[in-house]
Amino acid sequence: MCHVPSFSLCVYIYIYIYIYIYIQRFVIVDNMAAKDRLLYFDLRARGEPTRMLYGLAGLSLEDDRMLFQEWPTRKASQFSL
């Protein structure tokens, strides 16, 4: 049997490749520039594509992962007015 990937998987792969090429062509990496930071839960979900794209592009990313138990205290400390 020949396995053909679904259409949605092909679309996601195309989008990832497009974003990868965009990052490679238009991002100028400066050593003195501010470091990008990803604050997300310690699981492979919506944050994982961002981690993978930065890894593929060779860009630095501060990956700040937190546990679900930490969320209420971090939310109160970082997002309070």
C-alpha positions as CSV (number, residue, x, y, z in Angstrom):
1,M,0.0,0.0,0.0
2,C,1.2,3.4,-0.8
3,H,0.6,6.0,2.0
4,V,-0.4,9.4,0.7
5,P,-0.3,12.2,3.3
6,S,-3.5,14.1,3.9
7,F,-4.1,17.4,2.2
8,S,-4.0,19.3,5.6
9,L,-0.6,17.8,6.4
10,C,0.7,18.9,3.1
11,V,-0.6,22.4,3.7
12,Y,1.1,22.6,7.1
13,I,4.4,21.4,5.7
14,Y,4.1,24.0,2.9
15,I,3.5,26.8,5.5
16,Y,6.4,25.7,7.6
17,I,8.7,25.6,4.6
18,Y,7.5,29.1,3.5
19,I,8.1,30.5,7.0
20,Y,11.5,28.9,7.2
21,I,12.5,30.5,3.8
22,Y,11.1,33.8,5.0
23,I,13.1,33.7,8.2
24,Q,16.3,32.8,6.3
25,R,15.9,35.6,3.7
26,F,14.7,38.5,5.8
27,V,16.0,38.2,9.3
28,I,19.4,39.7,10.0
29,V,20.8,38.2,13.2
30,D,22.7,40.7,15.3
31,N,24.6,39.7,18.4
32,M,23.5,42.8,20.3
33,A,19.8,42.4,19.3
34,A,17.2,41.5,21.8
35,K,16.7,37.7,22.2
36,D,13.3,36.3,21.3
37,R,11.5,34.5,24.1
38,L,8.8,31.9,24.0
39,L,6.8,31.5,27.2
40,Y,4.6,28.4,27.0
41,F,3.7,25.2,28.9
42,D,6.1,22.3,29.0
43,L,4.4,20.2,26.4
44,R,4.4,19.7,22.7
45,A,1.5,21.7,21.4
46,R,1.1,25.1,19.9
47,G,4.6,26.2,21.0
48,E,6.4,23.3,19.3
49,P,6.2,24.7,15.7
50,T,7.8,27.9,16.8
51,R,10.6,26.0,18.5
52,M,11.1,23.8,15.4
53,L,11.2,26.8,13.1
54,Y,13.8,28.7,15.2
55,G,15.9,25.5,15.4
56,L,15.7,25.0,11.6
57,A,16.6,28.7,11.0
58,G,19.5,28.5,13.4
59,L,18.2,31.5,15.4
60,S,18.4,31.8,19.2
61,L,15.2,31.5,21.2
62,E,14.9,31.7,24.9
63,D,12.6,28.7,25.6
64,D,10.9,29.4,28.9
65,R,8.7,26.4,29.7
66,M,6.5,26.3,32.7
67,L,4.3,23.7,34.5
68,F,0.6,24.0,34.8
69,Q,1.0,24.5,38.6
70,E,3.2,27.6,38.0
71,W,0.7,29.3,35.7
72,P,-1.5,31.2,38.4
73,T,1.6,32.7,40.1
74,R,3.3,33.6,36.9
75,K,0.2,35.1,35.5
76,A,-0.3,37.3,38.5
77,S,3.3,38.4,38.6
78,Q,3.9,39.1,34.9
79,F,0.5,40.3,33.7
80,S,-0.7,42.4,36.6
81,L,-1.2,46.1,36.1
